[in-house]
Amino acid sequence: MLHIVSLSGGSASAVTAERVIERYDRDSVALWFADTLWEDEDLYRFLGDLEARWGMTIERFADGRNPLQVAEHKKIIPNAFRAACSYELKQKHFMRYIRDKPKPLTVHLGLSWDEEHRMARPKAAYEKVEGVTVDYPLTWKPIPYLSYTKTIREWGIKPPRLYELGFPHNNCGGRCVRQGQREWLRLKRTMPERFEEVAAWEQVQRTKSETREARAILKETVDGQVTPLTLRELANRQDTDQIEMFPGDNFGCFCEY
């Protein structure tokens, strides 16, 4: 049986792949990564270090567009509830990839025991393909007791630099359109040029008459009323040194596999 690991470029999916490789014959394991062309440069260094550790090649796929280009094509300003990039750059291509592989096969995804609420959707989607099952190696016993970044350090590999900067994910160079105010402020503080790139793009999109739902990437609730919050407004209003003032807003990449 073939075992396919969908790698996100983050620490959790790396530990997932390690567990799959340890349990199954290396020759029956395939590693797949979808490049959004918006990744932090250090993500590619990390993938190379993993390939050296495992003695395997990670199959890399790129649609040719980045998330902002996908949003322009869809005529939307993406947000936490509507982000076409997940499907357009990752999901549909991974589905095509597994459909073309010999069956039976198992897809292994890097969701852990505390992400059980996210497991049903990708499992249902991929298991619609005859001969495909989905498994979550981070739930195998023994449950990993170290943080994933600590585990990676124990391998002698430097974790991706976005973690060192405080980001909870290693996707889209810290610019995930689904992340909240806290991570956007972190991006403004640590990589202001990336923040400015997206803030400027958002402003342009809001002026386009053909852009549907021309709201904003973020939102806020004031007196029970939910309103759009642009990155420009966020930057002008908030002190980027006060990142921890958003204690409940600590989510990272919300891409479904």
KOLDO-339935 format. One record per residue: residue in three letters; x negated, y negated, z of N, C-alpha, C in turn. Coordinates in steps of 0.02 Angstrom, whole numbers, padded with zeros to 5 digits, always signed. Example, Ala and Ser with C-alpha at 12.3 -4.5 7.8 and 13.67 -1.06 7.14 Angstrom:
ALA-00660+00284+00390-00615+00225+00390-00660+00165+00390SER-00642+00112+00354-00684+00053+00357-00645-00002+00394
# end
This chain:
MET-00042+00060+00000+00000+00000+00000-00044-00062+00000LEU-00022-00112-00037-00057-00176-00040-00034-00221+00017HIS-00081-00257+00047-00067-00303+00102-00091-00372+00080ILE-00045-00420+00075-00061-00487+00051-00054-00536+00109VAL-00107-00575+00120-00106-00627+00172-00101-00694+00138SER-00051-00732+00157-00044-00801+00133-00082-00847+00180LEU-00137-00874+00156-00179-00918+00197-00158-00991+00186SER-00152-01028+00241-00134-01098+00237-00195-01143+00238GLY-00253-01115+00258-00313-01156+00268-00322-01175+00341GLY-00275-01152+00384-00279-01167+00455-00306-01109+00496SER-00313-01121+00560-00343-01070+00604-00298-01011+00615ALA-00232-01022+00621-00186-00967+00634-00186-00917+00576SER-00185-00942+00515-00184-00895+00458-00251-00860+00451ALA-00306-00892+00473-00371-00858+00471-00372-00800+00519VAL-00346-00809+00579-00343-00755+00628-00296-00700+00603THR-00242-00721+00570-00196-00672+00540-00233-00628+00490ALA-00271-00658+00446-00308-00619+00396-00359-00573+00429GLU-00392-00597+00479-00441-00555+00516-00407-00493+00543ARG-00348-00500+00572-00313-00443+00601-00291-00393+00547VAL-00270-00419+00490-00249-00375+00435-00309-00336+00408ILE-00364-00371+00399-00425-00339+00373-00450-00286+00421GLU-00446-00299+00486-00468-00251+00536-00424-00188+00537ARG-00359-00197+00525-00312-00141+00531-00309-00098+00468TYR-00316-00130+00410-00307-00094+00347-00372-00091+00307ASP-00374-00046+00259-00431-00040+00215-00440-00106+00177ARG-00501-00134+00180-00516-00197+00148-00495-00197+00074ASP-00503-00140+00041-00486-00136-00031-00411-00143-00044SER-00370-00136+00009-00298-00141+00000-00272-00209+00022VAL-00317-00257+00037-00298-00323+00062-00314-00376+00009ALA-00266-00421-00002-00276-00478-00047-00263-00542-00007LEU-00304-00592-00020-00299-00657+00015-00280-00710-00036TRP-00229-00750-00020-00202-00799-00068-00196-00867-00035PHE-00217-00919-00070-00214-00988-00043-00186-01034-00096ALA-00136-01075-00078-00108-01125-00123-00138-01193-00107ASP-00173-01221-00155-00206-01286-00147-00159-01341-00169THR-00143-01387-00123-00098-01443-00140-00135-01499-00176LEU-00201-01492-00184-00243-01544-00214-00241-01609-00173TRP-00224-01602-00110-00220-01659-00064-00254-01640+00002GLU-00295-01588-00001-00324-01559+00060-00386-01598+00083ASP-00401-01591+00147-00462-01618+00173-00522-01580+00144GLU-00575-01615+00130-00633-01582+00098-00659-01525+00141ASP-00654-01531+00207-00682-01480+00251-00642-01415+00249LEU-00580-01417+00224-00541-01356+00218-00575-01308+00170TYR-00605-01334+00117-00637-01291+00068-00701-01260+00097ARG-00736-01298+00138-00794-01270+00173-00773-01212+00217PHE-00716-01221+00252-00690-01170+00297-00672-01107+00258LEU-00638-01115+00201-00621-01057+00161-00684-01019+00139GLY-00735-01056+00120-00798-01025+00100-00830-00986+00156ASP-00828-01014+00217-00855-00978+00275-00816-00914+00289LEU-00750-00916+00280-00710-00856+00290-00726-00803+00238GLU-00735-00824+00176-00753-00776+00124-00819-00742+00140ALA-00867-00781+00165-00931-00752+00183-00924-00703+00241ARG-00882-00718+00289-00873-00673+00346-00841-00607+00325TRP-00790-00612+00283-00752-00552+00264-00782-00516+00204GLY-00827-00548+00168-00853-00518+00107-00799-00509+00055MET-00752-00556+00054-00696-00553+00008-00686-00621-00026THR-00652-00619-00082-00636-00681-00118-00564-00700-00104ILE-00553-00762-00086-00486-00787-00077-00460-00812-00144GLU-00404-00785-00167-00375-00807-00230-00344-00876-00219ARG-00365-00924-00258-00343-00993-00249-00299-01014-00308PHE-00243-01044-00291-00196-01067-00342-00182-01141-00334ALA-00176-01177-00389-00157-01248-00387-00106-01260-00442ASP-00051-01291-00423+00002-01308-00470-00020-01362-00518GLY-00065-01406-00495-00089-01462-00535-00063-01529-00512ARG-00016-01528-00464+00012-01589-00436-00002-01591-00361ASN-00002-01651-00333-00005-01658-00260+00065-01675-00235PRO+00076-01676-00169+00143-01688-00143+00175-01754-00165LEU+00137-01807-00172+00166-01870-00193+00189-01867-00266GLN+00151-01831-00307+00171-01823-00377+00234-01781-00383VAL+00241-01731-00340+00302-01692-00339+00362-01736-00319ALA+00352-01778-00268+00406-01823-00246+00426-01872-00301GLU+00378-01897-00337+00394-01943-00393+00434-01907-00446HIS+00415-01845-00460+00452-01806-00511+00524-01794-00488LYS+00534-01783-00423+00600-01770-00396+00638-01834-00381LYS+00605-01891-00388+00634-01957-00374+00660-01962-00302ILE+00617-01942-00256+00634-01946-00185+00576-01976-00146ILE+00591-02000-00086+00540-02014-00036+00546-01957+00014PRO+00496-01914+00018+00502-01854+00060+00502-01871+00134ASN+00529-01826+00173+00531-01834+00246+00535-01766+00279ALA+00545-01764+00344+00545-01702+00381+00600-01654+00359PHE+00653-01681+00331+00710-01639+00312+00713-01625+00237ARG+00675-01662+00198+00675-01651+00126+00606-01662+00099ALA+00572-01608+00085+00504-01613+00058+00496-01559+00004ALA+00506-01578-00057+00504-01531-00113+00436-01499-00123CYS+00384-01530-00095+00316-01506-00106+00306-01435-00080SER+00338-01417-00024+00331-01350+00003+00350-01297-00048TYR+00407-01307-00079+00431-01259-00128+00393-01263-00193GLU+00383-01324-00218+00353-01333-00284+00279-01314-00286LEU+00242-01326-00233+00170-01314-00234+00150-01247-00203LYS+00194-01218-00162+00176-01157-00127+00225-01100-00138GLN+00286-01109-00114+00332-01053-00109+00348-01019-00176LYS+00366-01058-00226+00387-01026-00289+00329-00990-00323HIS+00268-01016-00316+00211-00984-00347+00191-00921-00309PHE+00197-00922-00243+00182-00862-00204+00233-00808-00219MET+00296-00828-00227+00347-00779-00245+00331-00746-00312ARG+00310-00786-00361+00291-00759-00426+00231-00712-00419TYR+00184-00731-00376+00124-00691-00365+00142-00622-00338ILE+00186-00619-00288+00202-00553-00258+00247-00512-00304ARG+00288-00545-00345+00330-00508-00392+00287-00472-00444ASP+00230-00501-00461+00187-00471-00512+00142-00416-00485LYS+00141-00406-00419+00097-00356-00390+00133-00288-00386PRO+00093-00233-00388+00123-00166-00382+00155-00158-00313LYS+00208-00120-00311+00245-00108-00249+00234-00035-00227PRO+00242-00021-00162+00263-00067-00109+00205-00111-00087LEU+00223-00167-00056+00172-00211-00028+00201-00245+00034THR+00156-00268+00076+00175-00306+00136+00144-00375+00133VAL+00186-00425+00145+00163-00494+00150+00151-00510+00224HIS+00092-00535+00240+00075-00552+00309+00071-00628+00316LEU+00109-00655+00363+00112-00727+00373+00087-00746+00443GLY+00058-00806+00448+00025-00828+00509+00070-00865+00558LEU+00128-00837+00573+00171-00866+00625+00164-00824+00688SER+00161-00858+00745+00149-00823+00808+00213-00815+00848TRP+00206-00784+00907+00265-00767+00948+00306-00828+00967ASP+00274-00887+00972+00311-00947+00991+00342-00983+00931GLU+00337-00952+00872+00367-00980+00812+00420-00932+00784GLU+00450-00894+00828+00500-00845+00807+00558-00877+00769HIS+00573-00939+00786+00628-00974+00752+00613-00988+00679ARG+00550-00982+00658+00532-00995+00588+00524-00930+00548MET+00531-00872+00580+00514-00810+00546+00569-00784+00500ALA+00631-00796+00517+00686-00765+00479+00688-00788+00407ARG+00677-00852+00396+00686-00880+00328+00636-00850+00278PRO+00570-00852+00291+00525-00822+00241+00533-00747+00235LYS+00550-00714+00291+00560-00641+00288+00618-00624+00241ALA+00674-00661+00249+00731-00648+00206+00716-00664+00133ALA+00678-00718+00121+00663-00738+00052+00619-00686+00017TYR+00565-00665+00049+00518-00620+00015+00543-00549+00012GLU+00583-00528+00061+00608-00460+00060+00666-00450+00012LYS+00687-00505-00021+00735-00497-00077+00702-00463-00136VAL+00636-00466-00138+00599-00432-00192+00594-00358-00173GLU+00618-00315-00215+00617-00244-00200+00546-00218-00189GLY+00538-00182-00134+00473-00153-00118+00428-00197-00075VAL+00454-00256-00054+00415-00303-00014+00441-00304+00057THR+00395-00300+00105+00411-00310+00175+00367-00367+00202VAL+00390-00398+00256+00354-00454+00286+00335-00436+00357ASP+00274-00453+00376+00250-00439+00444+00214-00501+00471TYR+00209-00504+00538+00178-00561+00572+00123-00535+00619PRO+00062-00529+00594+00007-00499+00633-00009-00534+00699LEU+00009-00598+00705-00005-00632+00769+00042-00609+00824THR+00092-00569+00806+00136-00540+00857+00116-00469+00875TRP+00066-00442+00839+00043-00375+00855+00011-00375+00924LYS+00017-00319+00959-00017-00313+01023-00087-00286+01012PRO-00136-00311+01049-00128-00363+01101-00118-00432+01070ILE-00074-00471+01101-00063-00539+01079-00128-00579+01088PRO-00149-00618+01039-00211-00657+01047-00207-00702+01109TYR-00258-00699+01151-00257-00737+01213-00297-00801+01209LEU-00342-00805+01161-00380-00867+01151-00344-00911+01101SER-00357-00976+01104-00331-01019+01051-00365-00997+00986TYR-00331-01008+00931-00358-00985+00867-00424-01020+00850THR-00430-01083+00868-00493-01118+00853-00550-01090+00896LYS-00536-01070+00958-00588-01039+00999-00609-00972+00970THR-00561-00935+00945-00577-00871+00913-00623-00881+00853ILE-00608-00932+00813-00649-00946+00755-00720-00966+00775ARG-00726-01005+00828-00793-01022+00853-00831-00960+00875GLU-00795-00912+00905-00828-00850+00926-00854-00810+00865TRP-00824-00821+00807-00849-00789+00746-00913-00823+00722GLY-00930-00880+00751-00987-00918+00727-00970-00964+00670ILE-00905-00979+00662-00881-01024+00609-00855-01088+00641LYS-00873-01144+00612-00848-01208+00636-00775-01217+00614PRO-00730-01231+00661-00660-01242+00642-00653-01304+00597PRO-00599-01308+00559-00587-01366+00517-00589-01431+00556ARG-00616-01484+00526-00627-01546+00563-00563-01582+00583LEU-00507-01569+00549-00445-01602+00569-00425-01583+00640TYR-00441-01523+00661-00427-01504+00730-00469-01545+00779GLU-00531-01557+00760-00575-01596+00804-00550-01668+00810LEU-00515-01692+00759-00487-01759+00760-00420-01762+00797GLY-00395-01703+00818-00334-01701+00857-00272-01680+00819PHE-00278-01667+00754-00220-01646+00715-00201-01574+00733PRO-00136-01559+00736-00115-01490+00752-00114-01445+00691HIS-00134-01469+00633-00132-01429+00572-00192-01448+00529ASN-00204-01408+00477-00260-01421+00431-00234-01423+00360ASN-00178-01458+00350-00147-01460+00284-00141-01531+00258CYS-00147-01538+00193-00137-01602+00159-00179-01659+00187GLY-00237-01643+00212-00283-01694+00235-00255-01738+00290GLY-00210-01711+00332-00181-01749+00386-00123-01793+00365ARG-00099-01782+00302-00046-01826+00275+00019-01788+00264CYS+00033-01737+00302+00094-01699+00291+00155-01745+00295VAL+00195-01745+00243+00252-01791+00241+00307-01772+00290ARG+00300-01713+00321+00349-01692+00371+00327-01707+00442GLN+00267-01731+00452+00245-01744+00520+00277-01808+00547GLY+00272-01817+00613+00305-01873+00645+00259-01932+00658GLN+00285-01981+00696+00249-02044+00707+00181-02033+00738ARG+00177-01987+00784+00114-01976+00820+00057-01958+00772GLU+00071-01912+00726+00018-01891+00681+00003-01943+00628TRP+00053-01983+00608+00039-02037+00562-00005-02090+00595LEU+00007-02103+00658-00036-02151+00694-00106-02122+00703ARG-00109-02057+00714-00175-02026+00719-00213-02033+00653LEU-00177-02024+00597-00209-02031+00532-00232-02103+00522LYS-00192-02151+00542-00211-02221+00534-00274-02237+00574ARG-00280-02207+00632-00339-02220+00674-00401-02185+00648THR-00393-02123+00624-00452-02083+00606-00472-02088+00533MET-00422-02095+00488-00436-02099+00417-00390-02152+00386PRO-00402-02215+00402-00356-02269+00381-00346-02273+00306GLU-00395-02253+00266-00386-02257+00194-00332-02208+00170ARG-00327-02151+00202-00275-02103+00184-00206-02129+00205PHE-00203-02158+00264-00140-02188+00287-00118-02242+00238GLU-00163-02285+00219-00147-02340+00174-00124-02315+00106GLU-00155-02261+00082-00135-02232+00018-00061-02214+00018VAL-00039-02180+00071+00030-02157+00074+00077-02215+00089ALA+00056-02261+00133+00098-02319+00149+00111-02361+00087ALA+00060-02371+00046+00067-02410-00015+00112-02374-00065TRP+00103-02309-00071+00145-02269-00116+00219-02274-00095GLU+00231-02268-00030+00299-02272-00004+00332-02338-00022GLN+00295-02393-00015+00322-02459-00030+00341-02465-00104VAL+00299-02438-00147+00313-02440-00219+00376-02399-00234GLN+00381-02339-00204+00439-02297-00218+00504-02330-00196ARG+00501-02369-00143+00562-02401-00118+00587-02456-00165THR+00544-02478-00209+00565-02531-00257+00592-02502-00322LYS+00586-02438-00331+00608-02407-00394+00683-02394-00393SER+00717-02421-00441+00790-02413-00443+00811-02341-00454GLU+00768-02301-00487+00787-02233-00502+00773-02185-00444THR+00738-02210-00393+00722-02166-00337+00783-02154-00294ARG+00804-02091-00290+00861-02074-00248+00841-02073-00175GLU+00888-02089-00132+00876-02089-00060+00813-02128-00044ALA+00809-02189-00070+00749-02231-00060+00748-02257+00011ARG+00731-02214+00056+00731-02232+00126+00659-02239+00151ALA+00635-02189+00186+00566-02192+00211+00545-02122+00231ILE+00480-02113+00240+00454-02049+00262+00475-02035+00334LEU+00476-02086+00375+00494-02078+00446+00563-02108+00460LYS+00587-02093+00520+00649-02123+00544+00641-02137+00618GLU+00686-02179+00645+00687-02192+00716+00760-02200+00738THR+00772-02190+00802+00839-02198+00829+00839-02256+00878VAL+00881-02306+00864+00888-02365+00906+00962-02372+00924ASP+00976-02371+00989+01045-02377+01013+01091-02327+00979GLY+01065-02266+00970+01104-02213+00941+01110-02215+00866GLN+01080-02264+00834+01083-02271+00762+01016-02249+00730VAL+01020-02202+00684+00959-02178+00650+00946-02222+00589THR+00886-02248+00586+00868-02293+00531+00800-02273+00502PRO+00787-02288+00438+00721-02273+00408+00667-02315+00441LEU+00608-02286+00445+00549-02321+00472+00492-02310+00423THR+00471-02363+00390+00416-02356+00342+00350-02353+00378LEU+00300-02327+00344+00233-02324+00374+00205-02394+00386ARG+00222-02441+00343+00201-02510+00354+00230-02537+00419GLU+00294-02525+00430+00327-02547+00492+00295-02514+00553LEU+00281-02450+00546+00250-02414+00601+00182-02444+00618ALA+00142-02457+00566+00076-02485+00576+00078-02554+00608ASN+00126-02594+00588+00131-02662+00615+00157-02663+00686ARG+00195-02613+00704+00228-02612+00769+00187-02578+00823GLN+00152-02525+00805+00121-02484+00856+00046-02494+00859ASP+00020-02487+00919-00052-02488+00931-00077-02418+00920THR-00121-02408+00872-00144-02341+00857-00186-02310+00913ASP-00203-02347+00963-00238-02318+01020-00189-02285+01068GLN-00123-02294+01056-00073-02267+01101-00038-02206+01071ILE-00077-02163+01040-00049-02105+01007-00009-02061+01055GLU-00034-02053+01116-00001-02008+01163+00065-02035+01190MET+00087-02093+01167+00151-02120+01189+00208-02081+01156PHE+00193-02036+01111+00245-01995+01079+00237-01923+01103PRO+00251-01909+01167+00236-01842+01194+00276-01786+01163GLY+00334-01800+01135+00374-01747+01106+00365-01740+01032ASP+00325-01781+01003+00317-01783+00930+00249-01754+00913ASN+00242-01688+00920+00176-01658+00913+00176-01602+00861PHE+00223-01605+00813+00226-01553+00763+00177-01565+00706GLY+00154-01512+00677+00108-01518+00622+00143-01504+00556CYS+00111-01462+00516+00138-01447+00450+00200-01403+00457PHE+00254-01423+00424+00316-01386+00427+00328-01343+00364CYS+00277-01334+00323+00287-01295+00262+00308-01224+00280GLU+00363-01202+00250+00381-01131+00257+00339-01093+00207TYR+00321-01033+00226+00280-00992+00181+00321-00971+00120
# end
